[in-house]
Amino acid sequence: MLKGKDILNTAQFSLQELDLIMNTSASFEKRVKGGEVIKNMEGQVVALLFFEPSTRTCLSFESAANRLGARVITVANPNNSSMAKGESLADTIRTIDGYADVIVIRHPMEGSVQIAADNAKHPIINAGNGSGQHPTQALLDIYTIRKEKGVLGGHTVTFVGDLKYGRTVHSLTYFMALYGNKMIFVSPESIKMPADITADLKSRGAEIEETNDIIKALSVSDIVYVTRIQRERFENSAEYEKVKSSYIINRAMIDQAKKGITVMHPLPRVNEISTDVDDYDGAAYFRQAHNGLFIRMALLALVSSKV
């Protein structure tokens, strides 16, 4: 079903494909935790092209490829590639396409993954493109929700923080709409969810509320998805300073929130979730990060037809 396909954005998936990815991830999780040596991608090569800093995404993809028996080749710093000499992204992709069976790319430019897809014969997986999308993060997010809540629909989900530049929320909101969840957007006015995304989500039937009242939002939410205010996305540092600590979730707020609320965050965390939340049973953000391994194993295996 996904053999040879590019993974570029969250709007591309059908419910049937999402079920396949979730179930394949669960199978790999069981096999890994059972200590099985997995060789689905033995003899395959995965190229990791990371032109922006990354810890969780890069390492989980590398771990996923290794656990599937594949070999990994990596560009972890654009200054160490021929792009530093002026080579175009298209030419870089055409070259690496001859070395690998799957290419995973993170790039600061929004249109980068489409350029990659247009110039590669092998599958391209988007590991984050500027402030655009981050589909593999959204997939691990819904895998986490399924594990934490049991079902993917019927929830009220509050998104807090940088909704303008946050590619993780841009991606996840489409899945939340697909599964019929209500969404509440909480952010400073200057970094609110882009109007075109909100309009598109509403056209898909999504129920959306926008507010700056975080306490009220938490009181009715089953899930709160917190995001970092991203210094690197601001051209004006003074604007960043104005909003950097707008919403900080602490344990007192969680204790007043709807009972059983699940706290998620794509990480890295700066100060937007206090460490006193970490021992709350519903603090899922580190479990969420660990789930990335199994989702990325599933994607690599499925696009290379090595399940």
C-alpha positions as CSV (number, residue, x, y, z in Angstrom):
1,M,0.0,0.0,0.0
2,L,2.9,2.4,0.8
3,K,5.6,0.7,-1.3
4,G,7.7,3.2,-3.1
5,K,5.7,6.2,-1.8
6,D,7.1,9.4,-0.6
7,I,6.1,10.6,2.9
8,L,5.7,14.3,2.6
9,N,2.7,15.6,4.5
10,T,-0.1,14.4,6.7
11,A,-2.9,15.3,4.2
12,Q,-1.7,12.4,2.0
13,F,-2.8,9.5,4.2
14,S,-6.1,7.6,4.1
15,L,-7.5,6.1,7.3
16,Q,-6.6,2.6,5.9
17,E,-3.0,3.7,5.5
18,L,-2.9,5.1,9.0
19,D,-4.2,1.9,10.4
20,L,-1.5,0.0,8.6
21,I,1.2,2.3,9.9
22,M,-0.2,2.1,13.5
23,N,-0.5,-1.7,13.4
24,T,2.9,-2.2,11.8
25,S,4.5,0.1,14.5
26,A,2.8,-1.9,17.3
27,S,4.2,-5.1,15.7
28,F,7.7,-3.8,15.6
29,E,7.4,-2.4,19.2
30,K,6.5,-5.9,20.4
31,R,9.3,-7.5,18.5
32,V,11.9,-5.0,19.7
33,K,10.8,-5.2,23.3
34,G,10.8,-9.0,23.0
35,G,14.5,-8.9,22.1
36,E,14.1,-10.1,18.5
37,V,16.8,-9.5,16.0
38,I,15.0,-8.0,13.0
39,K,16.3,-8.2,9.5
40,N,13.5,-6.8,7.3
41,M,15.8,-4.3,5.6
42,E,19.0,-6.3,5.6
43,G,21.0,-5.3,2.5
44,Q,19.2,-2.0,2.2
45,V,20.8,1.5,2.6
46,V,19.0,4.5,4.3
47,A,20.4,8.0,3.7
48,L,19.8,10.6,6.4
49,L,20.2,14.1,5.2
50,F,19.8,16.6,8.1
51,F,20.4,20.2,7.1
52,E,18.9,21.4,10.4
53,P,19.9,20.4,13.9
54,S,18.1,17.3,15.3
55,T,18.4,14.9,18.2
56,R,15.3,12.8,18.4
57,T,14.3,12.6,14.8
58,C,17.8,11.9,13.4
59,L,18.7,9.4,16.1
60,S,15.4,7.6,16.0
61,F,15.6,7.2,12.2
62,E,19.2,5.9,12.6
63,S,18.1,3.5,15.3
64,A,15.1,2.4,13.3
65,A,17.2,1.6,10.2
66,N,19.8,-0.2,12.4
67,R,17.1,-2.2,14.2
68,L,15.7,-3.3,10.8
69,G,19.1,-4.5,9.6
70,A,19.8,-1.7,7.1
71,R,22.9,0.3,6.8
72,V,22.9,4.1,7.3
73,I,24.8,6.9,5.4
74,T,24.5,10.4,6.8
75,V,24.9,14.1,6.1
76,A,24.5,15.7,9.5
77,N,26.0,19.1,8.7
78,P,25.3,21.0,5.5
79,N,28.8,22.6,5.8
80,N,30.2,19.1,5.3
81,S,28.4,18.6,2.0
82,S,28.8,19.9,-1.5
83,M,25.9,22.2,-0.9
84,A,28.5,24.4,0.9
85,K,30.2,24.7,-2.4
86,G,27.0,25.9,-4.1
87,E,25.6,22.6,-5.3
88,S,21.8,22.7,-5.7
89,L,19.5,20.6,-3.5
90,A,18.2,18.9,-6.7
91,D,21.7,17.8,-7.7
92,T,22.5,16.6,-4.2
93,I,19.4,14.5,-4.2
94,R,20.0,13.1,-7.7
95,T,23.5,12.0,-6.5
96,I,22.5,10.4,-3.2
97,D,19.5,8.7,-4.9
98,G,22.2,6.5,-6.5
99,Y,23.5,5.4,-3.1
100,A,20.4,4.7,-1.1
101,D,17.1,2.8,-1.1
102,V,15.3,5.4,1.1
103,I,16.2,9.0,1.7
104,V,15.2,10.8,4.9
105,I,15.6,14.6,4.7
106,R,15.3,17.6,7.1
107,H,15.8,21.0,5.6
108,P,15.0,24.6,6.6
109,M,13.2,25.5,3.3
110,E,9.5,24.7,3.1
111,G,9.6,23.5,-0.5
112,S,12.7,21.3,0.0
113,V,10.9,17.9,0.3
114,Q,9.0,18.4,-2.9
115,I,12.3,19.2,-4.7
116,A,13.7,16.1,-3.2
117,A,10.7,14.0,-4.3
118,D,10.9,15.4,-7.8
119,N,14.5,14.4,-8.2
120,A,14.6,11.0,-6.6
121,K,13.5,7.6,-7.9
122,H,13.6,6.1,-4.3
123,P,11.2,7.1,-1.5
124,I,11.7,10.4,0.2
125,I,10.6,10.8,3.9
126,N,10.1,14.3,5.2
127,A,11.8,14.7,8.6
128,G,10.8,18.4,8.9
129,N,10.9,21.2,6.3
130,G,11.1,24.7,7.7
131,S,7.9,25.8,9.3
132,G,5.9,23.6,6.9
133,Q,5.3,20.0,8.0
134,H,6.8,17.2,10.1
135,P,4.6,14.1,9.2
136,T,6.6,11.5,11.0
137,Q,6.3,13.5,14.2
138,A,2.5,13.6,13.7
139,L,2.4,9.9,13.1
140,L,4.2,9.2,16.3
141,D,1.9,11.6,18.0
142,I,-1.2,9.7,17.0
143,Y,0.5,6.4,17.9
144,T,1.1,7.9,21.3
145,I,-2.6,9.1,21.6
146,R,-3.8,5.6,20.7
147,K,-1.6,4.0,23.3
148,E,-2.4,6.6,26.0
149,K,-6.1,7.0,25.4
150,G,-7.1,3.8,23.6
151,V,-8.9,5.6,20.7
152,L,-7.9,8.4,18.3
153,G,-11.3,10.1,18.1
154,G,-13.7,11.9,20.4
155,H,-11.2,14.0,22.2
156,T,-10.8,17.7,22.9
157,V,-7.2,18.6,22.1
158,T,-5.6,21.9,23.1
159,F,-2.5,23.1,21.2
160,V,-0.4,25.6,23.1
161,G,2.5,27.8,22.2
162,D,4.0,28.5,18.8
163,L,1.2,27.7,16.4
164,K,2.5,30.0,13.5
165,Y,5.9,28.4,13.0
166,G,5.3,25.0,14.7
167,R,5.5,22.4,11.9
168,T,4.5,19.7,14.4
169,V,1.1,21.3,15.1
170,H,0.6,22.1,11.4
171,S,0.9,18.4,10.8
172,L,-0.9,16.9,13.7
173,T,-4.0,19.1,13.4
174,Y,-4.9,17.4,10.1
175,F,-4.9,14.1,11.8
176,M,-7.0,15.4,14.7
177,A,-9.5,16.7,12.1
178,L,-9.6,13.4,10.3
179,Y,-10.4,11.5,13.5
180,G,-13.1,14.0,14.5
181,N,-11.5,15.7,17.5
182,K,-12.3,19.2,18.7
183,M,-9.3,21.5,18.8
184,I,-8.5,24.6,20.9
185,F,-5.7,26.8,19.8
186,V,-4.0,28.8,22.6
187,S,-1.2,31.2,21.6
188,P,0.0,34.8,21.6
189,E,-1.6,36.8,18.8
190,S,1.7,37.2,16.9
191,I,2.2,33.4,16.6
192,K,-1.3,32.1,16.3
193,M,-2.2,29.4,13.8
194,P,-2.0,30.7,10.2
195,A,-5.4,31.6,8.9
196,D,-5.0,29.4,5.8
197,I,-4.5,26.3,7.9
198,T,-7.4,27.1,10.2
199,A,-9.6,27.8,7.2
200,D,-8.5,24.5,5.5
201,L,-9.2,22.5,8.7
202,K,-12.7,24.0,9.0
203,S,-13.4,23.2,5.4
204,R,-12.6,19.6,6.4
205,G,-15.3,19.8,9.1
206,A,-13.0,20.4,12.1
207,E,-14.4,22.1,15.2
208,I,-11.9,24.8,16.3
209,E,-11.8,27.3,19.1
210,E,-9.2,30.0,19.5
211,T,-8.5,31.6,22.9
212,N,-5.8,33.0,25.1
213,D,-7.4,31.5,28.3
214,I,-5.2,28.5,29.0
215,I,-6.8,27.6,32.3
216,K,-10.3,27.4,30.7
217,A,-8.9,25.3,27.8
218,L,-7.2,22.8,30.1
219,S,-10.4,22.4,32.1
220,V,-12.1,20.8,29.2
221,S,-9.2,19.1,27.4
222,D,-8.4,15.4,27.2
223,I,-5.0,16.2,25.7
224,V,-2.8,19.3,25.8
225,Y,-0.1,19.5,23.1
226,V,2.6,22.0,24.2
227,T,5.1,23.5,21.8
228,R,8.3,25.4,22.2
229,I,8.5,29.1,21.2
230,Q,11.1,28.7,18.5
231,R,13.8,31.3,18.7
232,E,15.3,30.2,15.4
233,R,12.1,31.0,13.4
234,F,12.0,34.7,14.5
235,E,13.8,37.2,12.3
236,N,13.4,39.8,15.0
237,S,14.8,38.8,18.4
238,A,12.8,41.5,20.2
239,E,9.6,39.8,19.0
240,Y,10.8,36.5,20.4
241,E,11.6,38.0,23.8
242,K,8.0,39.4,23.9
243,V,6.4,35.9,23.6
244,K,9.0,33.4,24.8
245,S,7.4,32.7,28.2
246,S,3.8,33.3,27.3
247,Y,2.5,30.0,28.5
248,I,4.3,27.8,31.0
249,I,2.5,24.6,32.0
250,N,3.2,23.7,35.7
251,R,1.9,21.0,38.0
252,A,-0.6,23.3,39.7
253,M,-2.2,24.0,36.4
254,I,-2.4,20.3,35.6
255,D,-3.9,19.5,39.0
256,Q,-6.7,22.0,38.1
257,A,-7.2,20.6,34.6
258,K,-9.6,18.0,33.4
259,K,-9.0,14.7,35.3
260,G,-6.8,12.4,33.3
261,I,-5.5,15.0,30.9
262,T,-2.5,13.8,28.8
263,V,0.4,16.1,28.4
264,M,2.3,15.9,25.1
265,H,5.3,17.8,23.7
266,P,7.4,17.1,20.6
267,L,10.5,18.2,22.5
268,P,13.0,19.7,22.9
269,R,11.6,21.4,26.0
270,V,13.0,24.8,27.1
271,N,10.8,26.2,29.9
272,E,7.2,25.7,28.5
273,I,6.6,22.6,30.8
274,S,7.9,22.8,34.3
275,T,9.9,19.8,35.5
276,D,7.3,19.4,38.3
277,V,5.0,17.9,35.7
278,D,7.4,15.1,34.8
279,D,6.2,12.7,37.6
280,Y,2.5,13.2,36.7
281,D,1.1,9.9,35.3
282,G,-0.3,11.6,32.2
283,A,3.0,13.3,31.3
284,A,3.5,11.4,28.0
285,Y,6.3,13.4,26.3
286,F,9.2,11.1,26.9
287,R,7.1,8.1,26.1
288,Q,6.0,10.0,23.0
289,A,9.7,10.5,21.9
290,H,10.4,6.8,22.4
291,N,7.4,5.9,20.2
292,G,9.2,7.6,17.3
293,L,11.5,4.6,17.0
294,F,8.6,2.2,16.2
295,I,6.8,4.6,13.8
296,R,10.0,5.2,11.9
297,M,10.7,1.5,11.7
298,A,7.3,1.0,10.2
299,L,7.7,3.8,7.7
300,L,11.1,2.6,6.5
301,A,9.9,-0.9,6.1
302,L,6.6,0.0,4.4
303,V,8.0,2.3,1.8
304,S,10.8,-0.1,1.0
305,S,8.2,-3.0,1.0
306,K,10.3,-4.9,3.6
307,V,7.6,-5.6,6.2
